[in-house]
Amino acid sequence: MASSAENPLHPARMPLQCHNSNGNIRRSAAICGLCGRMKHFWPILCAAGLAAVFLAGAPSSAHAQALGEILARPFHYPLALERGTLDPIGPDAEYYTHEDACRVLHNWGWTHCKGVDAMVSERSAGIATLVVEKPNQDGHITFDNWDHSDRRVEVTSIWDSFVAGLRRQAKETGSLITPSGWAVQPTLDHDHNLLFYAFALDWDGHSLLNAKLALFDRRGYVAFRIVPVDESISKQGIVKLVRLVSAAYRPAQGEAYDDFEDGDRIAQDGSLGALAEMIDVPLHHREKTLTHQVETMLRRGWLPLVLILLAGVIYLAAGRTKAD
């Protein structure tokens, strides 16, 4: 029979290595070597030794943080946001601390995360990452201009401005960025007070899908950036994710869209302005015309008062003219 020095498969010669659950070699050569040399009790001792190494080597949250790892934490109860709460959608719902969210977004190329309220993951629901932005506070969003006949023209102008901005960004960064168009056309749901869209980009050869949802409330809206697990998700799939997120969000008491009261601030550019801001492009100033201002006063019920005041001013001016 070949000796241990001659047989490379003999336990005394075999290069035993112990691994953790991630496949990384752990510092357990002594224990593994001892396991290999035991003839009678090695199965029991080896199992005990490997269990001890695994338990001792399992990284704690504090240790992982010290090593600079980014950990998502499970949540099973509503997550507090600035102007509402977000319920977990699936059993594997996870959230990131603000510090960890900033580090992730920095790795994605974001220059800062001041506008981020929360970041979660809902992989079983089909959402790889959900970024909740800090609430918009421009004022209550009305839907009047969405139903105008020139809405398609405005939406096209918003898209053209966005594409022009991408060209500038590509030139500045040296990246090749090509927008592929709307994956889901901007859609306003009057019944549920929400607006959503999705578009596709080719970024240096990588296909990216940008889906965004705005849930309107009393003071503006809360925006959600949705990154799906499935990069080839269909239009129907995107709409499903939008419905899941909108159902999970609950505005704070008194902050729902229908809690609007006379005297509350109203956003000047309405739903089209919200769309432009969501995509981060300037809205053409067509909405800031006299016609739009009259429509705003009609909605607020101010027009009769303004007309009365205007008539008074004209009357006083005419009286002074006669006196002179």
C-alpha positions in Angstrom: 0.0 0.0 0.0 1.3 3.4 -0.8 2.4 5.6 2.1 0.9 8.9 3.0 3.9 10.6 1.4 3.3 8.9 -1.9 -0.5 9.0 -2.1 -1.7 12.6 -2.8 -5.3 11.6 -1.9 -4.3 10.5 1.6 -5.9 12.6 4.3 -2.5 13.6 5.6 -1.5 15.0 2.1 -4.8 16.3 0.8 -4.9 20.1 0.8 -8.0 20.5 2.9 -9.7 23.9 2.8 -12.7 25.1 4.7 -15.1 27.6 3.1 -17.8 29.8 4.4 -21.2 30.2 2.8 -19.8 32.6 0.2 -17.0 30.2 -0.9 -14.2 32.3 0.7 -11.3 30.3 2.1 -11.3 30.7 5.9 -8.3 30.5 8.2 -8.9 27.0 9.5 -5.9 25.0 8.2 -5.1 23.7 11.7 -8.5 22.3 12.3 -8.8 20.9 8.8 -5.4 19.3 9.1 -6.3 17.8 12.4 -9.5 16.4 10.9 -7.5 14.8 8.1 -5.1 13.1 10.5 -7.6 11.6 12.9 -8.4 7.9 12.0 -11.2 7.0 14.4 -12.9 10.2 15.6 -12.3 12.5 12.7 -15.9 12.6 11.4 -17.2 13.9 14.8 -14.3 16.2 15.5 -14.3 17.6 12.0 -18.0 18.3 12.0 -17.7 20.1 15.3 -14.6 22.0 14.2 -16.2 23.2 11.0 -19.3 24.2 12.8 -17.2 26.3 15.3 -15.3 27.9 12.5 -18.5 28.7 10.6 -20.2 30.2 13.6 -17.1 32.2 14.7 -16.5 33.4 11.1 -20.1 34.6 10.4 -19.8 38.4 10.1 -21.9 40.4 12.4 -23.7 43.6 11.3 -21.3 45.7 13.3 -18.3 43.9 11.8 -19.6 44.2 8.3 -20.2 47.9 8.8 -16.6 48.3 10.1 -15.3 46.6 6.9 -17.3 49.0 4.8 -19.9 46.5 3.6 -23.4 47.8 2.6 -26.1 45.8 4.3 -29.9 46.0 3.7 -32.1 45.5 6.7 -35.4 43.6 6.6 -38.5 45.5 7.5 -41.9 44.0 8.3 -43.7 47.2 9.5 -44.5 50.5 7.8 -41.3 52.5 7.0 -41.6 56.1 8.2 -41.1 58.7 5.4 -41.2 62.5 5.6 -44.9 62.8 4.5 -46.2 59.3 4.9 -45.3 55.7 5.3 -44.3 52.8 3.1 -45.7 49.3 3.8 -43.5 46.2 3.0 -44.8 44.6 -0.3 -43.2 41.2 0.0 -41.8 38.9 2.7 -38.2 39.8 1.8 -38.7 43.6 2.0 -35.4 45.4 2.9 -34.3 49.0 3.5 -31.0 50.8 3.6 -30.0 53.4 6.2 -29.5 56.8 4.7 -25.8 56.5 4.9 -25.7 53.2 3.1 -28.2 54.4 0.5 -25.9 57.4 -0.2 -23.0 55.0 -0.7 -25.0 52.8 -3.1 -26.1 55.9 -5.1 -22.6 57.3 -5.1 -21.5 54.0 -6.7 -24.2 54.5 -9.3 -22.7 57.9 -10.1 -25.0 60.2 -8.1 -23.1 63.3 -6.9 -25.3 63.6 -3.8 -28.3 62.1 -2.1 -29.9 65.2 -0.5 -33.1 64.5 -2.3 -33.5 60.9 -1.2 -36.0 60.0 1.6 -35.5 56.3 1.6 -34.2 53.3 -0.5 -35.7 49.8 -0.3 -35.5 46.5 -2.1 -38.5 44.2 -2.9 -37.0 41.5 -5.0 -39.8 38.9 -4.5 -42.2 41.6 -5.8 -40.0 42.3 -8.9 -38.4 45.5 -7.6 -34.6 45.4 -7.3 -34.4 48.9 -6.0 -37.0 51.5 -5.0 -35.7 55.1 -4.4 -38.2 57.3 -2.6 -37.4 61.0 -3.2 -38.1 63.7 -0.6 -41.6 65.2 -1.1 -42.1 68.0 -3.7 -43.7 71.0 -2.0 -44.5 73.2 -5.0 -48.2 73.1 -4.1 -51.3 71.1 -4.9 -51.2 69.6 -8.4 -54.2 70.2 -10.6 -54.9 68.1 -13.7 -56.6 70.7 -15.9 -53.7 71.1 -18.4 -53.3 67.4 -18.9 -56.7 67.2 -20.7 -55.8 70.1 -23.0 -55.5 69.4 -26.7 -51.9 70.5 -26.7 -50.8 68.0 -24.1 -49.1 65.7 -26.6 -47.1 68.7 -27.9 -46.0 69.6 -24.4 -45.0 66.0 -23.7 -43.0 65.9 -26.9 -41.3 69.1 -26.0 -40.4 67.7 -22.5 -38.9 64.6 -24.2 -36.9 66.7 -26.7 -35.5 68.8 -23.8 -34.6 65.6 -21.9 -32.8 64.2 -25.0 -30.9 67.4 -25.5 -29.8 67.3 -21.8 -28.6 63.7 -22.3 -26.5 64.8 -25.3 -24.8 67.5 -23.2 -24.2 65.0 -20.4 -22.7 62.5 -22.8 -20.4 65.1 -24.3 -19.2 66.2 -20.8 -18.7 62.7 -19.5 -17.5 61.0 -22.7 -20.2 58.4 -22.4 -22.3 57.1 -25.2 -25.9 57.7 -24.1 -28.8 56.9 -26.5 -32.4 57.2 -25.4 -34.6 54.5 -26.9 -37.9 56.3 -26.3 -40.8 55.8 -23.9 -41.3 52.3 -22.6 -44.5 53.5 -21.0 -46.0 56.8 -22.2 -46.6 59.4 -19.4 -49.9 58.3 -17.9 -52.1 60.3 -15.5 -54.5 58.3 -13.3 -57.1 60.8 -12.2 -58.9 58.3 -10.0 -55.8 57.4 -8.0 -54.1 60.8 -8.2 -50.8 59.5 -9.7 -48.6 60.0 -12.7 -46.1 57.5 -14.0 -43.8 56.8 -17.0 -40.9 54.7 -18.1 -38.2 55.1 -20.7 -35.3 53.1 -22.0 -31.7 54.2 -22.4 -28.6 52.6 -23.9 -25.7 53.7 -21.7 -22.3 52.7 -23.0 -23.8 49.5 -24.4 -25.9 48.7 -21.3 -29.6 48.9 -21.6 -31.2 50.8 -18.7 -34.9 51.2 -17.8 -36.0 54.3 -15.9 -39.5 54.0 -14.4 -40.8 56.7 -12.2 -44.1 57.3 -10.3 -45.5 60.4 -8.6 -48.2 60.1 -6.0 -49.9 63.4 -5.6 -50.9 64.7 -2.2 -52.1 67.9 -0.6 -48.8 69.8 -1.0 -47.3 68.4 -4.1 -46.2 64.9 -4.7 -43.9 62.1 -3.6 -41.8 60.5 -6.4 -40.5 56.9 -6.6 -37.8 55.6 -8.9 -38.4 52.0 -9.7 -35.6 49.7 -10.8 -37.2 46.3 -11.8 -35.5 43.0 -11.3 -36.3 42.0 -14.9 -34.6 44.4 -17.3 -36.7 43.2 -20.1 -40.0 43.8 -18.3 -43.1 44.5 -20.3 -45.3 47.5 -20.3 -47.9 45.5 -18.3 -45.2 44.5 -15.8 -44.2 48.1 -15.2 -47.8 49.1 -14.6 -48.1 46.2 -12.1 -45.0 47.5 -10.2 -46.5 51.0 -10.2 -49.7 49.6 -8.7 -47.8 47.7 -6.0 -45.8 50.8 -4.9 -48.8 53.1 -5.0 -50.8 50.6 -2.8 -47.9 50.4 -0.3 -47.6 54.1 0.2 -49.9 55.9 2.8 -49.9 59.7 3.1 -49.7 61.1 6.6 -53.0 62.1 8.2 -54.3 65.3 6.6 -51.8 65.1 3.7 -53.8 63.1 1.2 -54.7 64.7 -2.2 -58.3 65.1 -1.1 -57.3 66.9 2.1 -56.8 70.0 0.0 -58.4 73.1 1.5 -59.0 76.6 0.2 -56.0 78.7 0.9 -53.5 75.9 0.3 -50.8 76.6 -2.2 -51.5 75.5 -5.8 -48.7 74.6 -8.2 -48.7 76.9 -11.1 -47.8 74.5 -13.9 -50.1 71.6 -12.9 -49.6 68.0 -13.9 -47.5 68.9 -17.0 -45.1 70.9 -14.7 -44.9 67.9 -12.4 -43.9 65.7 -15.3 -41.2 68.1 -16.5 -39.8 68.3 -13.0 -39.8 64.5 -12.6 -37.7 64.2 -15.7 -35.7 67.3 -14.6 -36.3 69.5 -17.6 -37.8 73.0 -17.8 -41.4 73.3 -18.9 -42.1 75.8 -21.7 -43.6 78.9 -20.3 -46.8 78.6 -22.3 -48.6 77.7 -19.1 -47.7 81.0 -17.5 -49.8 83.0 -19.8 -52.7 85.3 -18.9 -55.1 82.5 -19.9 -53.5 80.1 -17.5 -53.6 82.7 -14.7 -57.3 83.3 -15.3 -58.0 79.6 -15.1 -56.1 79.4 -11.8 -58.1 82.2 -10.4 -61.3 80.5 -11.5 -60.3 77.3 -9.8 -59.6 79.2 -6.6 -62.8 81.3 -6.8 -60.8 84.5 -6.8 -61.9 85.8 -10.2 -65.1 87.6 -9.1 -63.2 89.3 -6.3 -60.4 90.4 -8.7 -63.0 91.8 -11.1 -64.7 93.8 -8.4 -61.3 95.2 -7.2 -60.4 96.0 -10.8 -63.7 97.8 -11.4 -63.1 99.8 -8.2 -59.7 100.9 -9.4 -61.1 101.9 -12.8 -63.9 103.9 -11.1 -61.5 105.7 -8.8 -59.1 106.5 -11.7 -62.0 107.9 -13.8 -63.1 110.1 -10.9 -59.7 111.6 -10.5 -59.5 112.2 -14.3 -62.8 114.2 -14.1 -61.6 116.1 -11.1 -58.4 117.2 -12.9 
